[in-house]
Structure formats: structure tokens, C-alpha cells
């Protein structure tokens, strides 16, 4: 047991995290997690857009495509696979889309790890902790682009903070050009966190600028990062959809379970920075980790979507500022404690993945059985994902307006090709406004997947009884 503990606390947690993410990708792909929240919207666009290279939202107009690179890879690979006819099976395409969504962070985590000098690899554990907190609470909203944007920001910060400006590696130089550039169109949180990176990076450069060989690369990275900050600031001031209030209120901090979770994380960080007795450190750490498990294992409200997505902004910002303060105050961290905490969060994340995934697939199957029996579904946004009264607790969604997409794709998941039913939508419901441009507009593309909306589905406006 001691050897196992020594191995876990003495080795970088990146390797275990990669294995966990691969396992999560398979589990979530099998349970159709790609249809949850924004996932089904992204997946639908990958299947039905005439130009998949435009990316998520398909807005080909500067400056309003602000989330291009952060969601591009799963969108593009899935879309191209369908366009080339490599697969037109909805079930297979959804598996591909979901799997890629959950393994994509591995690539960026590895890039961050490689950009940190060998003698400073322990510092990567703080970045892993930041990542795990976000993904633990946003597991079923992973398609929120600020999550991936956080990894882009961490990449730039890792070089500015940990790398030696006098002796940048080739990977450092390439990353300093690529990642500030893709931050231009990843997520508006760049406008908030980017200035912290820019100020720190420029301050470090200014104090040693006469000795830097690669000063042009560094200066170009500053210019590109500043461009990204200005671009995203413009978007915040002139948004397509105004959601700033949800970020300003930080309602997630009012959530009791998250509040206790945060206190425990902060306490463990404090313990890791103190020179306490070894056994006392272990005892206190285990106690607070147990509290974390109690408040997160099978206990995360899946419908608090917007609350959780705010974590993609506040968690990286908190840890980036904390790392800077630790250096200024010369605070030393026991990374074995942080590494052990990371393994606990990975374990909870993996168990939660199976628990919530299995629950989601159960509800999809229940939904499909309801449609097969009733031949009609009335979609009312306020009711959430509750098609019928069952003994199983309803799976609550934040984006209830995604239900029409799910309803249309459902027969393709359970191989019930002959399932025909009527979708009834009340006038004024958000569903009604979504159907016309996104579903009716994509009906010709859907024929490629043997989905004929005109033949198999009807959208009925309660007032006119027609589309």
C-alpha cells in the first residue's frame, strides 16, 4: 500500500488524468451524453450546416464568431466524417462527437505540461486541480467554450510564468504564437483573464529584456494577446445575446454544496503550504477530502448549467492570481498533498460520470418508450425533461429548448426506425422559434441520415395547427 501511495504522490498526475479522461470519453459516448445541454445543439450543427468550417453557431460575420477554436475540433471532425459519407449513422456519429469532445482536453493538457520546464513540473498539479474543479461541476456542460478556453489561457500563462524567457524552447515559441491567436475567437472570458497574463508577462519581459534572444516572439505574443483582449472586450460590450448578468451575479457561490467544497479546497491549499507535522497533515487532508467526496459524489445538480459554466471563468482566474501571489510571498506548496487531492477528484469525476450517464440513458429510453406508446409529445419548456410520470426522478436540464433536437434524433439511437409521432409546441414557447430556422432549415441535410421531417414528424402550432 505504501509503495502505491508513494508512486501516486511521487508521479505527475497527468498520466492518470489522461487514462481517466479516456475512460470518461468511452462511458459518456456509450450513454449518449453528447445530447445533453449544448451538446445536442453542437452535434446538430455539425450534421446540418452547409459549411462545417464556419464552426459552432455558424456565424460567418466578424466580430460575432467569438467561440470558434474552442469547439472546433469535435465539430469539424464529425461534420467532415458525415460530408465525406464515411458514416451517416447517427449513433456512430454521436459516439465520435462525444468521444472527441472529452479527449480533446488531453491534447491541451499535454501541451501545457510540456511547456513547463522539467524542474518545475510539480507546479502542473495546480493547473490539474483547476481543470478538475471545472470539469467535475461542468461534466455535462463541457461544450461551454470557456472550459476549453481556460486551457488555452493556462498554456500562455505557463510559458509567461514558468519558462525562461532567455532560453525558450521551440514548443514555447510556437505556443506563444498559436495560443494567443486562437484566444481571439475562443470565449469572451479572455477579456477578463487575458489582462492578468499580459501584465505579468510584460513585467517579466521588461525586467530582463536586454538579455532575451527571442524577444520578437515574445513581443508578437503580447500584441496578439492584446488583440484577443480587445476583440473579446468589444464582444462583451456588444453581445449577440446578453448573458453578462449571469456572470456578474456569481450565483454558484450561493450553492451550499459548492460553498462547502470551496472551503475544503482552500483549507487543503492552506494545509499544503504550512510546515505541519506529517501525520497531522495527512489526517487533516483526509478529513477535508472526505467532506469533498460527500458533497460532490452523486450530489451535483445537473440543471444548474449557467451556474457551473461560470467556473470556467472564476476558477482559472483564482488559481492564476494565487500562483502569482505564492511566488511574491515565497510560499512553498507540498505538491504531494495537491496531487492526492487531484486523485480524489478524478475518482469522484469517474464515478459521477457513470452514475449520471446511466441515469441519462435511462431517461432517453423512457422518453422513447413514451413516444412509442403515445405517438405524440407536447413540449413545454418549464416542465423540463419529463415526458411522462415514471418512478425514476426526472433528469433536469437547463437548456430545455434542446428537447426538439433530442426528439428527432431519438429513433436513430435505439434503432426504432418506424417510430412516428407528432411534436406539439405551444405558440410563444422557445421551442417554436427554434424549429423554424434550425430544424426546418436543416431538413434537407437530415435526409442524408434517413430522417424525413416532413414525412415522419409534424410541428403543430396550437393556434394554427400547422407549421
C-alpha positions as CSV (number, residue, x, y, z in Angstrom):
1,X,0.0,0.0,0.0
2,X,2.8,2.3,0.9
3,X,4.5,1.7,-2.5
4,X,1.3,2.5,-4.3
5,X,0.9,5.7,-2.3
6,X,4.5,6.7,-2.9
7,X,4.0,6.1,-6.6
8,X,0.8,8.2,-6.8
9,X,2.1,11.1,-4.8
10,X,5.6,11.0,-6.4
11,X,4.5,10.8,-10.0
12,X,2.8,13.5,-12.1
13,X,-0.9,13.1,-12.1
14,X,-1.1,13.9,-15.9
15,X,-0.8,10.2,-16.8
16,X,-3.6,9.1,-14.5
17,X,-5.7,12.0,-15.7
18,X,-5.3,11.0,-19.3
19,X,-6.5,7.5,-18.5
20,X,-9.5,8.9,-16.6
21,X,-10.5,11.2,-19.5
22,X,-10.3,8.3,-22.0
23,X,-12.5,6.2,-19.7
24,X,-14.9,9.1,-19.3
25,X,-15.0,9.6,-23.1
26,X,-16.0,5.9,-23.6
27,X,-18.6,6.0,-20.9
28,X,-20.2,9.2,-22.0
29,X,-20.2,8.2,-25.6
30,X,-21.9,4.9,-24.7
31,X,-24.6,6.8,-22.6
32,X,-25.3,9.4,-25.3
33,X,-24.1,12.3,-23.2
34,X,-23.4,14.2,-26.4
35,X,-27.2,15.0,-26.4
36,X,-27.1,16.9,-23.1
37,X,-27.4,20.6,-22.9
38,X,-25.4,22.5,-25.6
39,X,-24.0,19.2,-26.8
40,X,-27.1,18.3,-28.9
41,X,-27.0,21.8,-30.4
42,X,-23.3,21.5,-31.4
43,X,-23.9,18.0,-32.7
44,X,-26.9,19.1,-34.8
45,X,-24.9,21.9,-36.3
46,X,-22.1,19.6,-37.3
47,X,-24.6,17.4,-39.1
48,X,-26.7,20.1,-40.8
49,X,-24.5,23.1,-41.6
50,X,-23.7,23.6,-45.2
51,X,-20.3,24.9,-44.3
52,X,-18.9,23.0,-41.3
53,X,-15.7,25.1,-41.4
54,X,-17.7,28.1,-40.1
55,X,-17.8,26.4,-36.7
56,X,-20.3,26.3,-33.9
57,X,-23.2,28.8,-34.3
58,X,-22.2,29.2,-37.9
59,X,-22.0,33.0,-37.7
60,X,-19.7,34.0,-40.6
61,X,-19.6,37.6,-39.6
62,X,-16.8,39.4,-37.8
63,X,-16.8,40.1,-34.9
64,X,-19.6,37.8,-33.7
65,X,-18.0,34.4,-34.1
66,X,-16.2,34.6,-30.8
67,X,-16.2,30.9,-29.9
68,X,-14.6,29.3,-33.0
69,X,-11.5,27.5,-31.9
70,X,-12.7,26.3,-28.5
71,X,-15.4,24.0,-30.0
72,X,-13.9,23.4,-33.5
73,X,-12.2,20.0,-33.3
74,X,-15.2,17.7,-32.5
75,X,-17.5,19.9,-34.7
76,X,-15.2,19.7,-37.6
77,X,-14.2,16.0,-37.5
78,X,-17.9,14.9,-37.0
79,X,-19.0,17.2,-39.8
80,X,-16.3,16.2,-42.3
81,X,-17.0,12.5,-41.5
82,X,-20.6,13.0,-42.5
83,X,-19.9,15.2,-45.5
84,X,-17.5,12.6,-46.9
85,X,-20.0,9.8,-46.3
86,X,-17.6,7.9,-44.1
87,X,-20.6,7.4,-41.8
88,X,-24.2,8.5,-42.0
89,X,-25.2,6.6,-38.9
90,X,-26.4,9.0,-36.2
91,X,-25.5,6.7,-33.4
92,X,-21.9,6.3,-34.7
93,X,-21.5,10.0,-35.4
94,X,-22.8,10.9,-31.9
95,X,-20.3,8.5,-30.4
96,X,-17.5,10.1,-32.4
97,X,-18.6,13.6,-31.5
98,X,-18.9,12.8,-27.8
99,X,-15.6,10.9,-27.6
100,X,-13.7,13.7,-29.3
101,X,-15.2,16.2,-27.0
102,X,-14.0,14.5,-23.9
103,X,-10.5,13.6,-25.2
104,X,-9.7,16.9,-26.7
105,X,-8.6,18.4,-23.4
106,X,-5.9,15.8,-23.1
107,X,-4.1,17.4,-26.1
108,X,-4.0,20.8,-24.4
109,X,-3.1,19.4,-21.0
110,X,-0.1,17.7,-22.5
111,X,0.9,20.9,-24.3
112,X,0.7,22.8,-21.1
113,X,2.8,20.1,-19.3
114,X,5.5,20.1,-22.0
115,X,5.7,23.9,-21.9
116,X,6.7,23.8,-18.2
117,X,10.4,23.3,-17.6
118,X,11.4,19.9,-16.2
119,X,12.5,21.3,-12.8
120,X,9.1,23.0,-12.4
121,X,6.7,20.1,-13.4
122,X,5.3,19.9,-9.9
123,X,3.6,23.2,-10.5
124,X,1.4,21.5,-13.1
125,X,-0.6,20.0,-10.2
126,X,-2.2,23.3,-9.5
127,X,-3.3,23.5,-13.2
128,X,-4.7,20.0,-13.0
129,X,-6.6,21.0,-9.8
130,X,-8.1,24.0,-11.6
131,X,-9.1,21.8,-14.5
132,X,-10.6,19.1,-12.3
133,X,-12.8,21.5,-10.4
134,X,-14.2,22.9,-13.6
135,X,-14.8,19.5,-15.3
136,X,-16.2,18.0,-12.1
137,X,-19.0,20.5,-12.0
138,X,-19.3,21.1,-15.7
139,X,-19.1,17.5,-16.8
140,X,-22.4,17.6,-18.7
141,X,-21.9,21.2,-19.9
142,X,-18.4,20.5,-21.3
143,X,-19.4,22.1,-24.5
144,X,-19.4,25.5,-22.9
145,X,-16.4,27.1,-24.6
146,X,-15.0,28.9,-21.7
147,X,-13.9,25.5,-20.3
148,X,-11.5,24.8,-23.2
149,X,-10.6,28.5,-23.4
150,X,-9.3,28.1,-19.8
151,X,-6.8,25.6,-21.0
152,X,-5.7,28.0,-23.8
153,X,-5.2,30.7,-21.2
154,X,-3.3,28.3,-18.9
155,X,-0.9,27.4,-21.9
156,X,0.0,31.1,-22.3
157,X,0.3,31.7,-18.6
158,X,2.5,28.6,-18.1
159,X,5.1,30.0,-20.6
160,X,4.9,33.5,-19.3
161,X,5.3,32.3,-15.7
162,X,7.4,29.2,-15.7
163,X,9.5,29.3,-18.8
164,X,12.9,31.1,-19.0
165,X,12.5,34.0,-21.4
166,X,16.2,33.9,-22.1
167,X,16.1,30.3,-23.3
168,X,12.7,29.5,-24.8
169,X,12.2,26.0,-26.3
170,X,10.8,25.6,-29.8
171,X,7.5,24.5,-28.3
172,X,7.4,27.6,-26.1
173,X,7.9,29.8,-29.2
174,X,5.3,28.0,-31.3
175,X,2.8,28.0,-28.4
176,X,3.4,31.8,-27.8
177,X,2.1,32.5,-31.3
178,X,-0.7,29.9,-31.7
179,X,-2.5,30.1,-28.4
180,X,-2.8,33.9,-28.1
181,X,-4.1,33.8,-31.7
182,X,-6.8,31.2,-31.0
183,X,-7.8,33.2,-28.0
184,X,-9.1,35.8,-30.4
185,X,-12.1,33.6,-31.0
186,X,-12.5,31.1,-28.2
187,X,-14.5,32.8,-25.4
188,X,-15.1,36.3,-24.0
189,X,-13.5,35.3,-20.7
190,X,-10.3,36.1,-22.5
191,X,-11.1,39.8,-21.9
192,X,-11.1,39.2,-18.1
193,X,-8.2,36.7,-17.6
194,X,-6.0,37.9,-20.6
195,X,-5.0,41.2,-19.0
196,X,-3.6,39.4,-15.9
197,X,-1.4,37.3,-18.3
198,X,-0.4,40.3,-20.3
199,X,0.6,42.4,-17.4
200,X,2.6,39.6,-15.7
201,X,4.3,38.6,-19.0
202,X,5.2,42.2,-19.9
203,X,6.5,42.9,-16.4
204,X,8.8,39.8,-16.6
205,X,9.9,40.8,-20.1
206,X,10.6,44.4,-19.1
207,X,13.0,43.4,-16.3
208,X,15.2,41.2,-18.4
209,X,14.5,42.4,-22.0
210,X,18.2,43.2,-22.7
211,X,19.1,39.5,-22.3
212,X,16.4,37.9,-24.3
213,X,17.3,36.3,-27.6
214,X,13.7,35.6,-28.7
215,X,12.3,39.0,-27.8
216,X,10.5,39.3,-31.2
217,X,8.5,36.1,-30.5
218,X,7.5,37.4,-27.0
219,X,6.6,40.8,-28.3
220,X,4.4,39.4,-31.1
221,X,2.7,37.2,-28.5
222,X,1.9,40.3,-26.4
223,X,0.5,42.1,-29.5
224,X,-1.7,39.1,-30.4
225,X,-2.9,38.6,-26.9
226,X,-3.8,42.3,-26.7
227,X,-5.7,41.9,-29.9
228,X,-7.6,39.0,-28.4
229,X,-8.4,41.0,-25.3
230,X,-9.7,44.0,-27.3
231,X,-11.7,41.8,-29.6
232,X,-13.5,40.0,-26.7
233,X,-14.0,43.2,-24.8
234,X,-15.8,44.6,-27.9
235,X,-18.0,41.5,-27.9
236,X,-18.8,41.8,-24.2
237,X,-19.9,45.4,-24.8
238,X,-21.8,44.5,-27.9
239,X,-23.0,40.9,-27.5
240,X,-25.3,38.9,-29.8
241,X,-27.1,37.5,-26.6
242,X,-26.6,39.4,-23.4
243,X,-25.8,36.9,-20.6
244,X,-23.4,39.2,-18.6
245,X,-25.8,39.4,-15.6
246,X,-25.5,35.6,-15.0
247,X,-21.7,36.0,-14.8
248,X,-21.8,39.1,-12.6
249,X,-24.1,37.6,-10.0
250,X,-21.9,34.5,-9.5
251,X,-24.8,32.5,-8.2
252,X,-22.7,29.4,-8.0
253,X,-21.2,30.9,-4.8
254,X,-24.6,30.7,-3.2
255,X,-24.8,27.0,-3.8
256,X,-24.3,25.3,-0.4
257,X,-22.5,22.2,-1.7
258,X,-20.2,24.3,-3.8
259,X,-19.6,26.7,-0.9
260,X,-18.5,23.8,1.4
261,X,-16.5,22.3,-1.5
262,X,-14.6,25.6,-1.9
263,X,-13.9,26.0,1.8
264,X,-12.4,22.5,1.8
265,X,-10.3,23.1,-1.3
266,X,-9.0,26.4,0.2
267,X,-8.2,24.7,3.5
268,X,-6.3,21.9,1.8
269,X,-4.3,24.5,-0.1
270,X,-3.5,26.2,3.2
271,X,-2.5,22.9,4.8
272,X,-0.2,22.2,1.8
273,X,1.6,25.5,2.4
274,X,2.2,25.0,6.1
275,X,5.0,23.1,7.8
276,X,2.8,20.9,9.9
277,X,3.5,17.5,11.4
278,X,3.4,14.9,8.8
279,X,0.7,12.8,10.4
280,X,-1.4,15.8,11.3
281,X,-1.1,16.9,7.7
282,X,-2.4,13.5,6.5
283,X,-5.2,13.4,9.0
284,X,-6.5,16.9,8.2
285,X,-6.2,16.4,4.5
286,X,-8.2,13.1,4.6
287,X,-10.9,14.7,6.7
288,X,-11.4,17.6,4.3
289,X,-11.2,15.3,1.3
290,X,-13.9,13.1,2.8
291,X,-16.1,16.2,3.1
292,X,-15.4,17.0,-0.6
293,X,-16.5,13.5,-1.6
294,X,-19.6,13.7,0.5
295,X,-20.7,17.0,-1.2
296,X,-19.8,16.0,-4.8
297,X,-20.3,12.3,-5.2
298,X,-23.7,11.8,-7.0
299,X,-24.7,15.2,-5.5
300,X,-24.1,17.7,-8.3
301,X,-27.3,19.3,-9.6
302,X,-27.2,18.7,-13.4
303,X,-29.6,21.5,-14.3
304,X,-27.5,24.4,-12.8
305,X,-25.9,24.8,-16.1
306,X,-25.2,28.6,-16.2
307,X,-24.0,28.5,-12.6
308,X,-21.4,25.8,-13.3
309,X,-20.2,27.3,-16.6
310,X,-19.1,30.4,-14.6
311,X,-16.5,28.2,-13.0
312,X,-14.6,28.2,-16.3
313,X,-14.0,31.9,-15.6
314,X,-13.5,32.2,-11.9
315,X,-11.5,29.0,-11.2
316,X,-8.6,29.6,-13.6
317,X,-8.6,33.3,-12.7
318,X,-8.4,32.4,-9.0
319,X,-5.6,29.9,-9.4
320,X,-3.6,32.1,-11.8
321,X,-3.7,35.0,-9.3
322,X,-2.9,32.6,-6.4
323,X,0.2,31.2,-8.2
324,X,1.5,34.8,-8.7
325,X,0.8,35.7,-5.0
326,X,2.5,32.4,-3.9
327,X,5.7,33.5,-5.7
328,X,5.6,37.0,-4.5
329,X,5.2,35.8,-0.9
330,X,7.6,32.9,-1.4
331,X,5.0,30.4,-0.3
332,X,6.1,26.8,-0.8
333,X,3.5,24.2,-1.6
334,X,3.6,20.5,-0.7
335,X,2.6,19.1,-4.1
336,X,2.1,15.6,-2.8
337,X,-1.0,16.9,-0.9
338,X,-2.3,18.6,-4.1
339,X,-1.6,15.5,-6.1
340,X,-3.5,13.3,-3.7
341,X,-6.4,15.8,-3.8
342,X,-6.4,15.6,-7.6
343,X,-6.7,11.8,-7.5
344,X,-9.7,12.1,-5.2
345,X,-11.4,14.5,-7.6
346,X,-10.6,12.2,-10.5
347,X,-12.2,9.3,-8.7
348,X,-15.3,11.3,-7.9
349,X,-15.5,12.5,-11.5
350,X,-15.2,9.0,-12.9
351,X,-17.9,7.6,-10.6
352,X,-20.2,10.6,-11.3
353,X,-19.7,10.1,-15.0
354,X,-21.1,6.5,-14.8
355,X,-23.9,7.5,-12.4
356,X,-25.2,10.4,-14.3
357,X,-24.6,8.9,-17.7
358,X,-26.5,5.8,-16.8
359,X,-29.4,7.9,-15.5
360,X,-29.4,10.0,-18.7
361,X,-29.6,6.9,-20.9
362,X,-32.4,5.5,-18.7
363,X,-34.4,8.7,-19.3
364,X,-33.8,8.6,-23.0
365,X,-35.1,5.1,-23.1
366,X,-38.1,6.2,-21.0
367,X,-38.7,9.1,-23.4
368,X,-38.5,6.7,-26.4
369,X,-41.0,4.3,-24.8
370,X,-43.4,7.2,-24.1
371,X,-43.3,8.3,-27.7
372,X,-43.8,4.8,-29.0
373,X,-46.9,4.4,-26.8
374,X,-48.5,7.8,-27.1
375,X,-47.4,8.8,-30.7
376,X,-47.3,12.5,-29.6
377,X,-45.3,14.7,-27.3
378,X,-46.2,18.1,-26.0
379,X,-43.1,20.2,-25.4
380,X,-43.5,22.7,-22.6
381,X,-40.2,24.4,-21.6
382,X,-41.0,24.8,-17.9
383,X,-41.6,21.1,-17.5
384,X,-38.0,20.1,-18.2
385,X,-37.1,16.7,-19.5
386,X,-40.1,14.9,-18.1
387,X,-42.1,13.3,-20.9
388,X,-44.2,11.1,-18.6
389,X,-44.7,10.2,-14.9
390,X,-42.2,7.4,-14.0
391,X,-40.8,6.0,-10.9
392,X,-37.4,7.5,-11.9
393,X,-36.7,11.1,-10.9
394,X,-36.8,13.4,-13.9
395,X,-33.4,14.3,-15.4
396,X,-33.5,18.1,-15.2
397,X,-31.9,20.1,-18.0
398,X,-31.1,23.8,-18.1
399,X,-31.5,24.0,-21.9
400,X,-35.0,22.5,-22.1
401,X,-35.3,24.0,-25.5
402,X,-32.9,21.3,-26.8
403,X,-35.7,18.7,-26.4
404,X,-36.9,19.1,-30.1
405,X,-33.5,18.1,-31.4
406,X,-33.4,15.1,-29.0
407,X,-36.9,14.1,-30.0
408,X,-36.0,13.9,-33.7
409,X,-32.7,12.0,-33.2
410,X,-34.1,9.5,-30.6
411,X,-35.3,6.8,-33.0
412,X,-31.8,6.6,-34.6
413,X,-30.3,5.9,-31.2
414,X,-32.5,3.0,-30.3
415,X,-32.9,1.6,-33.8
416,X,-36.6,2.2,-33.9
417,X,-36.8,3.5,-37.5
418,X,-40.6,3.1,-37.6
419,X,-41.3,5.4,-34.7
420,X,-43.6,8.2,-35.9
421,X,-45.1,10.8,-33.7
422,X,-46.4,14.4,-33.6
423,X,-44.5,17.1,-31.8
424,X,-46.8,19.7,-30.4
425,X,-45.4,23.1,-29.4
426,X,-47.4,25.9,-27.9
427,X,-47.2,29.4,-29.5
428,X,-44.7,31.5,-27.7
429,X,-42.6,28.6,-26.4
430,X,-38.9,28.9,-27.2
431,X,-39.2,25.5,-29.0
432,X,-41.4,27.1,-31.7
433,X,-38.9,29.7,-32.5
434,X,-36.0,27.2,-32.7
435,X,-37.7,24.8,-35.0
436,X,-38.1,27.1,-38.0
437,X,-34.5,28.2,-38.6
438,X,-32.6,25.3,-37.2
439,X,-34.7,22.2,-37.6
440,X,-36.9,23.1,-40.6
441,X,-33.9,24.8,-42.2
442,X,-31.8,21.7,-41.9
443,X,-34.4,19.2,-43.1
444,X,-32.7,18.6,-46.5
445,X,-29.4,17.7,-44.8
446,X,-31.3,15.4,-42.5
447,X,-32.4,13.3,-45.5
448,X,-28.8,12.1,-45.8
449,X,-29.3,10.4,-42.4
450,X,-32.7,9.0,-43.4
451,X,-34.6,11.5,-41.3
452,X,-37.5,12.9,-43.2
453,X,-39.1,15.6,-41.0
454,X,-42.0,16.2,-43.5
455,X,-42.9,12.6,-43.5
456,X,-42.2,11.4,-40.0
457,X,-42.7,14.5,-37.9
458,X,-45.1,17.3,-37.6
459,X,-44.7,20.5,-35.6
460,X,-48.0,21.9,-34.6
461,X,-48.7,25.4,-33.5
462,X,-51.6,25.2,-31.1
463,X,-53.3,28.2,-32.6
464,X,-53.0,27.4,-36.3
465,X,-52.5,23.6,-36.1
466,X,-49.7,24.0,-38.7
467,X,-46.0,24.8,-39.1
